[in-house]
Amino acid sequence: MNISPFVTNMDRPVFALRGLPEEVVAVLFAYYSRSTGSLRQNLERLLADGDVAIGAAPAESEDALSDAMEKARKFHEKWVVGYGHSSVAEHAVVHLALEDVSILASKVIEDARLASYTEKSTRYVVFNEDRYYTPSSLAEGPSAAIYREACRHLLGAYARLMPEAVEKVKARRPRGPKQTERGWETACKAAACDILRYLLPASTRTNIGLTVNARALEYLLTKMMSNPLEECRDLGVSMKAEAQRVAPTLIKYAEPNPYMVETRAALQAFTPWKAAHEAPLENAVRLVKAPQDPEADLAAALLYEYSDESWETLRCNCANWPSERREEVIRAALLAEENGGRRRRFDQPPRALEHLYYTFEITLDFGAFRDIQRHRMATQSRQRLTTAWGYATPPEIAEFGWLDIYEECMARAAEAYAAIAREQPEEAQYVVPLAYRMRVLFTWNLREIHHFVSLRSGKQGHAAYRKIAQDVWTELHRLHPLMAEYVRVDMNHYGLARE
């Protein structure tokens, strides 16, 4: 059996696989844990024995596709289930295109840590004013007109102001001497989009490219199908059906989970939702939990792999050292090149920093959360999206003379939310614009704080999350200045419509 079309070489120890169904790839890698044969030998045997039918998945007829799926099911039962562990499914990768999903649902999808996403950008794409999601429960009934009018009003204002916003930004940002006409146009449009994205309701439809292994996908689908939002449940069913055309059996156990549904209801009963009595005046960052003695913890963690002492002994020794010696250890690992150290701009700090954890409670606008959520090397617990905590207003809104329009949009959205939330608090989230704030609990390890702050405080980012990154650094510096000292941060202010 000729297997050369499926491997990039036939005689070297390192090679890539190509043109194989995802379930076959998963099992070939799984063989490594139980077989003395090489992957090429096992692939040759599978093909010779007829256990797999390469090329069956794209069959044109439904009958042929059904036959292919049945063969895949038998293949899975024989070779995958027989191994007795679900990690085999991690070697099967599924690519899903998810179009016309709401921004609200996109945050549920993107909550999965072990996946990669590319989403329609609020910075580079102007959203269509007619494209918003309507839950079936709001399509008719007493709240239907309120919901439609609120969404259309927000998206209508967004679309109406966009051309004027681009021109006003151009007036503030003359084309640079080295900037092409096209580059200048793109930069000005991006700045206009950054300003007006605050008007987009959570119902706005977006597109997502998702790449995920089958094991992580099965868990994501289970969460989706157990979600209180109808859209998420329907998406979970559709995602499963399409993924099964690629990996027919590896995600077959994804179903609504009674434990998830019932536990949510049980915990909600302990804390009945109450509207906030007063809204914060701005986005806010509070450090609510931190290590007691971070210098000793970090010094010991950095030295541990180079020592033969137990953690307890090493940690005790570091705690008893003079602070200057602990700082020498930390400086040796983290001092930046520009300050005389060896860590260059793109060098990642050692993994030892992951032993120190910090928890922040952050009140931020939903648009900023949409960006910060991408940092999934964290534990994120977010509260329901409401209008309780007020909304953010970029300064350009007032400077461009749109404050009355903007405030009227926010007020109408808040009225619509209140009217719908009385009976349907989950569905009411769809009418909330990206400007409104939410509260989120983030637990980051120190290494991820380095990554988050250095990346998100930079000039190229949106002002909303730049401020959050700067405030995270400020809070860390307030409590543990030595830990913050080695985190790269840009504390400058850059307006949305300014260079």
Secondary structure, DSSP 8 states (H G I E B T S, - for coil): ---GGGBS-SSSS---B-S--HHHHHHHHHHTTT-SS-HHHHHHHHHHHTS--TT-TT-SSHHHHHHHHHHHHHHIIIIIGGGT-GGGGGG-EEEEEEEEEEHHHHHHHTT-SSEEEEE--TTT----TT-B---HHHHSSTTHHHHHHHHHHHHHHHHHHHHHHHHHHHHHS---TT--HHHHHHHHHHHHHHHHGGG-BTTBEEEEEEEEEHHHHHHHHHHHHTSSSHHHHHHHHHHHHHHTTTSTTTTTT----HHHHHHHHHHHTTS-----SS--SS-EEEEEE--SSHHHHHHHHHHHTT--S-HHHHHHHHHHS-HHHHHHHHHHHH-BGGGTSSB-TT----GGGGG-EEEEEEEEEHHHHHHHTT--SEEEEE----STT-B---HHHHHTT-HHHHHHHHHHHHHHHHHHHTT-TTGGGGG-BTTBEEEEEEEEEHHHHHHHHHHHTSTTS-HHHHHHHHHHHHHHHHH-HHHHHTS--------TT--
